[in-house]
Amino acid sequence: MTRLRVIGGCAAGFVIFSMLLEAQSPTSEEAPPLRLIQQIPLPGVQGRIDHFTVDGERERMIFSALGNNTVEVVSLFAGKLVHTITGAEEPQGVVYIPENDRVVVANAGDGKVRIYDGTSFELVKTIDFGKDPDNIRYDAAARRIYVGYGEDEGGAIGVIDAMTDEQVGGDYKTGGGHPESFQLEKSGPRMFVNNPDGGNIVLAIDRHTRSVSKWELHGNRFNFPMALDEANHRLFVGTRRPSKLNVLNTEIGEVVATLVCAGDADDMYYDARTRRIYVIGGAGFISVIEQRGPDHYQLKANIPSSIGARTGYYYPTHDTDRLYVAVPARAGQGAELWVYEVQD
């Protein structure tokens, strides 16, 4: 579970952080890299909004409304919320499986992973994972679903066969601490796992041999979001204390670059086409960072969003690339899904 950390002096911290972001933002008159083009109302959605997935064929965005104990379905074509799945218990990670039209949801509240039919949204299967199932990733080539769960010495990545909806034995142990965001190599056997509770480290786990390497972040703590540039052997890890983007070389397991980014980040995405990293931060900004080389990065812009908006989804299509950001309900304003169009 991507847990909230209570930090003293939050209001003052946000002011100081905003000043720091402004100081680092480019001052040129060039067009911003993201343009807000739509705000989709999410009626009835209260509290925290966690992670996202997309059903591209039907043009639907699906997300976990953790504070609502629901999973919400938004039609991107119609620009509105079209369905609510009830009966969840603090839903967190969610993934859509196109091969068999399934929606898979990890529930922290009762330790269950629930699998729904992607057309009727009827419950198909419930799997008991134990404590705090959280982030989910799908390996389309192997037809395997990976689920991070557990805490303390029981942290692990479990596996579900996507075609049979059955749990596969032999979990990948993290060696201590709850696994947060993780990424899977497509051309290799490794998965990279954020483990803030296990010492603010990154784990590189070989899915074949099950060997585990521990990579240090050198004092940067609370590493939650993660993205992968597999072609250049670079792993992007967001930390909250301080608010940094940490770039690791996956061939040697070492940090090769760091720079300040949006605070309270919970999701980040790398786009290989534009060579940009998008860091969604609850401090009220989206940091857009340019990759000028595998070891060289520059903040391109800090795009205003909303306080508390720290999750979303980057969705490139043949027509346009868009970043969707979840804006929780606040005083006098309902929850919304903000849609940003990428500007080249």
C-alpha positions in Angstrom: 0.0 0.0 0.0 1.3 3.4 -0.9 1.0 4.8 2.6 0.6 8.4 3.6 3.5 9.8 5.6 2.6 12.5 8.1 5.2 15.3 7.9 5.3 18.2 10.4 4.8 21.6 9.0 3.1 20.5 5.8 1.7 23.9 4.8 5.1 25.6 5.2 6.7 22.7 3.4 4.5 23.1 0.4 5.2 26.8 0.2 9.0 26.2 0.4 8.8 23.4 -2.1 6.7 25.5 -4.5 9.3 28.2 -4.3 12.0 25.7 -5.1 10.1 24.3 -8.1 9.6 27.8 -9.4 13.2 28.5 -9.1 14.1 25.5 -11.1 11.4 25.9 -13.8 12.5 27.1 -17.2 11.9 30.8 -17.9 11.8 30.7 -21.7 8.6 31.5 -23.6 8.4 28.1 -25.3 5.1 26.2 -25.2 4.7 24.1 -22.0 5.1 20.3 -22.6 1.6 19.6 -21.2 -1.6 21.4 -21.9 -4.8 20.8 -19.8 -7.6 20.1 -22.2 -10.3 18.5 -20.2 -11.6 18.0 -16.6 -13.9 15.0 -16.3 -16.1 15.0 -13.3 -16.1 11.9 -11.0 -19.4 12.2 -9.2 -19.6 10.4 -5.9 -15.9 9.6 -5.7 -14.5 10.6 -2.3 -11.2 10.2 -0.6 -7.9 8.9 -2.0 -7.6 7.8 -5.6 -5.0 5.2 -6.2 -3.7 3.5 -9.4 -4.9 3.2 -13.0 -5.2 0.9 -16.0 -6.6 1.3 -19.5 -8.8 -0.8 -21.7 -7.6 0.6 -25.0 -10.0 -1.3 -27.3 -13.0 0.3 -25.5 -11.3 3.6 -24.7 -11.9 3.2 -21.0 -9.8 4.4 -18.1 -10.2 2.2 -15.0 -9.0 3.3 -11.6 -9.1 2.3 -7.9 -11.0 4.8 -5.7 -9.4 3.6 -2.5 -11.3 6.1 -0.2 -14.6 5.0 -1.8 -14.0 1.2 -1.7 -14.9 1.2 -5.4 -13.3 0.7 -8.8 -14.4 3.4 -11.3 -14.7 3.2 -15.1 -14.4 6.3 -17.3 -15.3 6.4 -21.0 -12.6 8.5 -22.7 -14.7 8.8 -25.8 -17.7 10.2 -23.9 -15.6 12.0 -21.3 -17.6 10.7 -18.3 -17.8 8.1 -15.6 -19.9 5.2 -16.9 -19.6 2.4 -14.3 -18.8 1.8 -10.7 -17.7 -1.6 -9.3 -18.7 -1.9 -5.7 -17.6 -4.4 -3.0 -13.9 -3.5 -3.0 -11.9 -3.1 0.2 -9.4 -0.3 -0.1 -8.5 -1.1 -3.8 -5.0 -0.1 -4.8 -3.3 -1.7 -7.9 -5.5 -2.4 -10.9 -4.7 -3.9 -14.3 -6.7 -4.7 -17.4 -5.9 -8.0 -19.2 -7.0 -7.7 -22.9 -6.3 -11.3 -23.8 -9.2 -12.6 -21.7 -11.1 -9.4 -20.9 -10.3 -9.3 -17.2 -10.0 -6.5 -14.6 -7.7 -7.5 -11.8 -7.8 -5.4 -8.5 -5.6 -5.6 -5.4 -7.4 -4.8 -2.2 -5.4 -3.7 0.9 -8.4 -3.8 3.2 -9.0 -7.5 3.2 -5.9 -8.8 1.5 -7.8 -10.1 -1.6 -7.1 -9.8 -5.3 -10.5 -9.7 -7.1 -10.8 -10.6 -10.8 -13.8 -9.2 -12.7 -15.2 -9.8 -16.2 -14.2 -6.8 -18.3 -17.6 -6.6 -20.0 -20.2 -7.3 -17.3 -17.9 -6.4 -14.4 -19.2 -9.4 -12.6 -16.8 -10.9 -10.0 -15.1 -14.0 -11.5 -12.5 -15.0 -8.9 -11.2 -13.9 -5.5 -7.7 -14.9 -4.4 -6.4 -14.4 -0.8 -3.0 -12.8 -0.9 -2.7 -12.0 2.8 -1.5 -8.5 3.9 -1.7 -5.4 1.8 -1.7 -6.4 -1.9 -0.8 -3.3 -3.7 0.9 -2.6 -7.1 0.1 -4.9 -10.0 2.0 -5.5 -13.3 1.2 -7.7 -16.3 3.7 -9.6 -18.4 1.8 -10.1 -21.6 4.5 -12.3 -23.2 4.3 -14.9 -20.3 0.7 -14.3 -19.5 1.6 -13.7 -15.9 0.2 -11.1 -13.4 2.6 -9.9 -10.7 1.2 -8.6 -7.3 3.2 -6.9 -4.6 2.0 -7.7 -1.1 2.9 -8.3 2.5 5.0 -6.3 5.1 8.0 -6.6 7.3 9.7 -9.9 6.7 6.7 -11.1 4.7 7.0 -8.8 1.7 6.8 -10.5 -1.6 5.8 -10.4 -5.2 3.1 -13.1 -6.0 2.1 -14.4 -9.4 -1.2 -15.2 -11.0 -1.7 -17.1 -14.3 -3.7 -14.6 -16.4 -5.3 -17.3 -18.5 -6.6 -19.5 -15.7 -7.0 -16.9 -13.0 -5.1 -19.2 -10.6 -2.3 -18.2 -8.3 1.1 -19.7 -9.2 3.3 -21.0 -6.4 6.8 -19.7 -5.6 6.5 -16.0 -4.6 9.5 -13.7 -5.0 10.5 -12.7 -1.5 11.8 -9.1 -1.0 13.8 -10.0 2.2 11.9 -7.5 4.3 9.6 -4.6 3.8 6.5 -4.0 1.8 7.1 -3.7 -2.0 5.9 -0.5 -3.6 6.1 0.3 -7.3 8.0 -2.3 -9.5 8.8 -2.8 -13.1 9.4 -5.8 -15.3 12.0 -6.2 -18.0 10.6 -7.3 -21.4 13.9 -8.4 -22.9 15.4 -9.8 -19.7 14.4 -11.8 -16.6 14.6 -9.1 -13.9 12.1 -7.1 -12.0 13.0 -3.9 -10.2 11.2 -3.3 -6.9 11.0 -0.2 -4.7 11.4 -1.2 -1.0 11.2 1.9 1.2 10.4 -0.1 4.4 13.3 -2.5 3.8 15.9 0.3 4.0 15.0 2.7 1.2 16.5 0.5 -1.4 15.8 -0.9 -4.9 15.7 -4.6 -5.4 16.8 -6.3 -8.7 15.2 -9.8 -8.6 16.0 -12.4 -11.3 12.7 -14.2 -12.1 14.6 -17.2 -13.3 17.3 -17.7 -10.6 15.4 -15.8 -7.9 18.7 -14.0 -6.9 18.2 -10.6 -5.3 20.5 -7.6 -5.6 20.1 -4.5 -3.4 20.8 -1.1 -4.8 21.3 1.9 -2.6 19.8 5.3 -3.1 22.5 7.1 -0.9 20.3 8.8 1.6 17.3 9.5 -0.6 14.3 8.0 1.2 10.7 6.9 0.8 11.1 5.6 -2.8 7.5 5.0 -4.1 7.1 5.6 -7.9 9.2 3.9 -10.6 9.6 3.9 -14.4 11.9 2.0 -16.7 13.9 2.9 -19.8 14.9 -0.6 -20.8 16.6 0.3 -24.1 19.1 2.6 -22.3 19.4 0.4 -19.2 18.0 3.2 -17.0 15.7 3.0 -14.0 13.9 6.0 -12.7 13.0 6.1 -9.0 11.1 8.8 -7.2 11.8 9.6 -3.5 9.9 11.9 -1.2 12.6 12.9 1.3 14.0 14.7 -0.4 11.8 15.0 -3.5 14.2 13.6 -6.1 14.3 11.7 -9.3 17.0 9.1 -9.0 18.4 7.6 -12.2 20.0 4.2 -11.9 22.1 2.3 -14.4 20.6 -1.2 -14.4 23.8 -2.8 -15.7 25.8 -1.8 -12.6 23.1 -1.0 -10.1 24.4 2.5 -9.3 22.8 6.0 -9.2 24.1 8.1 -12.2 22.0 11.2 -11.8 19.6 12.9 -9.4 17.5 16.1 -9.7 14.7 17.8 -7.8 11.1 16.9 -8.9 7.5 17.3 -7.7 7.0 16.4 -4.1 4.8 13.6 -2.7 5.0 11.7 -5.9 3.2 8.3 -6.3 3.2 7.7 -10.1 5.8 8.4 -12.8 6.0 7.5 -16.5 8.8 7.4 -19.1 7.9 8.1 -22.7 10.6 6.7 -25.1 9.3 8.7 -28.1 9.7 12.2 -26.5 12.4 11.0 -24.1 10.5 12.6 -21.2 9.8 11.5 -17.6 6.5 12.6 -16.1 6.4 12.8 -12.3 3.0 13.2 -10.7 3.3 14.9 -7.3 0.7 15.6 -4.6 2.5 18.9 -3.9 0.4 20.2 -6.8 2.8 19.8 -9.8 3.7 17.5 -12.6 7.5 17.6 -13.2 8.4 17.0 -16.9 12.0 16.0 -17.2 14.0 15.7 -20.4 16.4 12.9 -21.0 19.3 14.4 -23.0 21.4 11.3 -22.6 21.4 8.2 -20.4 23.2 10.1 -17.7 22.0 13.6 -18.4 18.6 15.0 -17.5 17.0 18.5 -17.2 13.8 19.8 -15.7 11.7 21.0 -18.7 8.7 22.4 -16.7 6.7 22.1 -13.6 3.1 21.9 -14.8 0.4 23.0 -12.2 -2.1 20.3 -11.1 -3.8 20.2 -7.7 -2.7 19.5 -4.1 -3.2 15.8 -3.4 -3.2 14.8 -7.1 -0.4 12.2 -7.1 -1.6 9.3 -9.2 -2.5 9.0 -12.9 -1.8 7.3 -16.2 0.3 8.1 -19.3 -1.6 6.9 -22.4 0.0 7.3 -25.8 -2.2 6.5 -28.8 -1.8 6.8 -32.6 -3.6 10.2 -32.5 -2.2 11.9 -29.4 -0.3 11.3 -26.2 -2.1 12.2 -23.0 -1.4 12.2 -19.3 -4.4 11.6 -17.0 -4.2 12.9 -13.4 -6.5 12.0 -10.6 -7.7 15.1 -8.6 -9.4 14.0 -5.3 -12.5 15.8 -4.0 -11.7 18.8 -1.9 -13.8 21.5 -0.1 -16.5 22.7 -2.5 -15.2 20.7 -5.5 -15.9 17.2 -6.5 -13.2 14.7 -7.7 -12.1 15.0 -11.3 -9.9 13.3 -13.9 -7.7 16.0 -15.5 -6.6 15.3 -19.0 -3.3 16.8 -20.3 -2.3 16.7 -23.9 1.4 16.3 -24.7 3.0 19.1 -26.6 6.1 18.2 -28.7 
